[in-house]
C-alpha cells in the first residue's frame, strides 16, 4: 500500500453487485489451523516449520499476489517471540488464541478475530497467553524483489 500510495495509483469505485462473487477457494497447509472445521487436519501440522525468530510458521503461496508475504504461525501458551523489526509493513490477524504484542513498546492485547498493524521499522514481539495462530501479511516480498528489504532481530 505505501508503494501504491506513493505512485498515486489508488482508485476506487463501488462494485455493481456490491460484492464480487467467489470464483475460487484456495486450500492448503493453512487448513491445519482450523481443527474445528477440518477435524482431520492434525496430520498436516508437521508441515509447520520452526524458524529462529517467531516459532513455527508456514508460508502461504499467493500466485495472484506475488508482492505480498503471507504466513501463519502457531505459538504456544507461555511462548514469547524474540524481538524483531523490518522495513516491511506487517498486518496481523488473530485466528485463535490470546496474548499481547508489543509494537515499539506499545502494548496491544489481542484475541480471536483481532487485527493490528506494525508499521515499518518498529520492534515487534508477541507474548502468548493461550495457544495462538496468527496470520500475517506484509509487503516483504515486494521489498525483497526491489532489493530494499531490511531485517533486524535480537
ABEGO torsion letter per residue (X at the ends): XAAAAAAGABBBBBBAAGBBBBABBBBEAAAAABAAABAAAAAAAAABBBBAAAEBBBBBBBAABAABBBBBBBBBBGBBBBBBBBABBBBBBBAEEBBBBBBGGBBBBBBBGBBBBBBBGBBBBBBBABBBBBBBBBAAAAAAAAGABBBBBX
